[in-house]
Structure formats: structure tokens, C-alpha cells
Amino acid sequence: MASSSALVRAVPLIGSAVLLRVDQSGKGNFTKIQDAINAVPSNNKELVYILVKPGIYKEKITVPADKPFITISGTKPSVTIITWNDSGEIFDSPTFSVLASDFVGRYLTIQNTYGSSGKAVALRVSADRAAFYGCRILSVQDTLLDDTGRHYYSNCYIEGATDFICGNAASLFEKCHIHSLAEGTGSITAQRRESPSEDTGFVFLGCTISGVRTALLGRPWGAYSRVIFAFTYMSNAILPQGWDDWGSSSTHSTVYYGQYKCYGPGAVMSKRVQYSRNLTSLEAEPFLTKDLIDGKAWIRPVPTSFRNAFNVGGKN
């Protein structure tokens, strides 16, 4: 889906990174994650690795657009928890907002505990080239606002009830566990592609879908909504029809909703809505690798060495 034409990179793919430590006990450089982010210079051109020690961090966090190349990493998501409780418009409610390119999140729980009575985003990603590994992303409505840019989610757990993976990014979800809290016809996805010229969509590759009761795979936030599930296990929580048109039959000819070699009781295609697709190998091929998000050009490994740099508060 994504073009590889004009990717300009200001830092090396591998090498050393500036290390900042966040520790609530006071043994790091900072006790709050946002303070560590604030310490990164504007127009940053270095890899910055913010290591977050275990704890419950009650913070509403923003990674500003002028601070690219930041990694925020816990040790494991069950003990490194970022939590807030807010509702309202989707761009205002997130617990964690990523506005800077080349961001990486690792082994974090990011949650919005507001509940089921309104829009309550846990994670907003409104930047290009963002990747998340082993994270838990938890809320009820609009959990993950996968807004704009190219994104990669690996081995993440994403939970919600209504449109809980939404937005118009070009994203690959690989080996993720998607869990629906819906008790009726709540949609997992609400992808917002609005024209055939937009190179966006959500692809779920080798994922697992479970649910407490029943749910739908998705509905079109945009008329050209595009979502593909491949090699994915679907439990019987997925309703036989699979998809919903959000009350607009005109989208039947414009959405692109597909499955390829999915399995499990919820993956049966025989009763799917007529506008969904059982993809052939040829049709599925463009969606089965990181090439669809141009991932080889920007997905980077963990830095191989760490160093101190730029003046920061606390201890080094």
C-alpha cells in the first residue's frame, strides 16, 4: 500500500542511542515519562531510548511532532502501566498521543479507564513511521486511534468494544491479539479511507481475535474503508455476517473488506455480507509482508549501545 519514493532519514538505522531512565523511586533521570520526553531537544536528530522502570504511571502523555526518533520501553507490559481517565473528542481524550515520526513503543500497557459511556482513546498515533512491540492497548470505545502515517504493531494486545481500532493510517498488525468486549454488534475496526487514491488500510496478519460475546470485524468510517485479515484465527465471537455498512448501502461498491486463509469458527465465509471478499492468493499477495507499509526502509532494531547526551535533570 505504501510508496517508498521519498523517505529521508536523519539518523542511522542502527547504532548508539541516548539513554534516559524513568524511575518512580528517584533512581533514574526522571520520575515521570513526560518529563523525559520534554528533555529531548526540539528537532531532535538522535536516537533516544527512554527506559521506563516498572510502575503505574498516571500521566497523559504527548510525544510532540518536533521530537522524532524516540523509543519508550518498559520491561514487560504487565508491570509498566501508563494510565489516564478521560473522554470527549477522540483527538483530546487519548492517554498517550504520538505526534512525532519514527517513534517506537515497547512492552508498555497504555490504557484509558474511562469506561463505556463515551469515546475514550488509549493511544493516538498521528505520525509516520511508528512501531509498537508487545504493548497492551486498553479501553472500550475508540481504544486505538490509528490516525495517519505508516505503522507497525507486533505481538500487541488490543482491547475494546466499539470501533476500537479506528483511523486512516496504513498499518500492519502482525501476531496481535484483538479482544472485543462488545456484547452485540460492536465493530472491531472503523477504517477511514475516503478515496481510492489514498494508500491506507489495516492489515491483520497471523493475529488472534477473541471476544466476550459477539462482534463484527468492521464498519466503514470512510466510504473506501479497507481492512484485510490474513492467516488469522477468529473465535465464534465474530458474527457470521462479519461486517456492517454503518447504514450506508452506497459503500458496498467502494469498501475493500477481505479475508485470506483465516480459520476458526468465526472465519466461515458462507454467511458473510456480499460485499466482503474471500481473497485469492494473487489478491492477497500485496498485503502479506511489511512492504505494504514500506517497513524495510524504516522499521529499526533495538540500539546496540547506549550513551549519555544533552543535559538532563536527575542522575545519569
Secondary structure, DSSP 8 states (H G I E B T S, - for coil): ----S----SS-SSSEEEEEEE-TTTTSSBSSHHHHHHHS-TT--S-EEEEE-SEEEE--EEE-TT--SEEEE-S-TTTEEEEE---SSTTT--SEEE-SSSEEEES-EEEE---SSS---SEEEESSSEEEES-EEE-SBS-EEEEESEEEEES-EEEESBS-EEES-EEEEES-EEEE--SSSEEEEEE---STT---EEEEES-EEEESS-EEEE--SSTT-EEEEES-EE-TTB-TT-B--TT-GGGGGT-EEEEES-BSGGG--TTS-TTEEE--HHHHGGGSSGGGGTGGGT-----SEEE--S--SS--
